[in-house]
Amino acid sequence: MSSQRIQRRDFLKQASAVAGATAAFGLGGARMLSASPQGGRQPGQRTGGAAKRQFSLAHLTVLGCAPPEMTYIAARAGYDFVSYRLIYMGLAGEPNYDLANNKDMLRQTKTALASTGLKLQDIEVARISDGLDPKKYLPAMETAAELGGKYVLANNWTTDRNFAVDCFAQLCDLAKPLGLTVECEFVPFAAGGKNLADAVALLRDARRTNCGVLVDTLHFSRSRVTLAELDAVPRDWFHFAHVCDAPAEIPTTNEGLIHTAREERLYPGEGAIDIAAILNRMPQVPYSLEIPHLARVKELGYAEHAFRCLQTARTYLEAHPRAQG
């Protein structure tokens, strides 16, 4: 039996133990588990002489797992960070992980982070929509800061340009005393922020220093952004990226775009997106693996799916190294 197969078998065995221990969020038995996968590297450990790649497990990939459980799964698989969806969007079937109003789960999340050694990279998602009071997101931002997070992901769903700029600027102002940076993610099916040019214009008009652009490889492809457009973005606006793959055919309706984005993304190297060309056009940043696939989760379970997301990403990036110099 190959060492990789043994590693996966042990990972699944341990992840099952974690899932059992976290049932009903009673995490006492899970606290004694090691942070790294059996036979795998520790989070933050360098591999070879190359610059180390770092990975975060995005919550949308394992959205059925509450923050404590997904943290243990991420640690077992070998991730460096986790990304929590702490802002409830009210979508059909979406769990509510509002830790600001769930002190027990907040305590359990702190325990999971402390016992695994993983770090919180970002929280999502602060939607800018008509009539929004940005202070609505302050409790989630305060929770992110309490957990050691660095970034708040936002996107724009209003066509009122002045209102969007004002709201984004307010989000940055609320985030700054907390040590947080607000990342603007463009989404092709969002009303006001469909592409990279929209995101860049929003940041330039807001004129804040604690801001950045979040590139998602799926949305980059679906919004038909060119690689050359990345060259015009200030280098210090890139802090992390969302990584996944998808088929070559781009859906022609919002419904089709949404379906792929939320339910059927592919592992890196499995589809037709030139992920390496996108990522290699930016500075090296952590890669947040946002690869929701409902059918695979049903077949494999969250732990194995999270494991495969990381393994395929590593394999793909090792086969497509960054140019030296």
Secondary structure by P-SEA (a helix, b strand, c coil): ccaaaaaaaaaaaaaaaaaaaacccccccccccccccccccccccccccccbbbbbbcccccccccaaaaaaaaaaacccbbbbccccccccccccccccccaaaaaaaaaaaaaaccccccccccccccccccccaaaaaaaaaaacccbbbbbbcccaaaaaaaaaaaaaaaaccccbbbbbbbbccccccccaaaaaaaaaaacccccbbbbbaaaaaaacccaaaaaacccccccbbbbbcccccccccaaaaaaaaccccccccccccaaaaaaaaccccbbbbccccaaaaaaccaaaaaaaaaaaaaaaaaacccccc
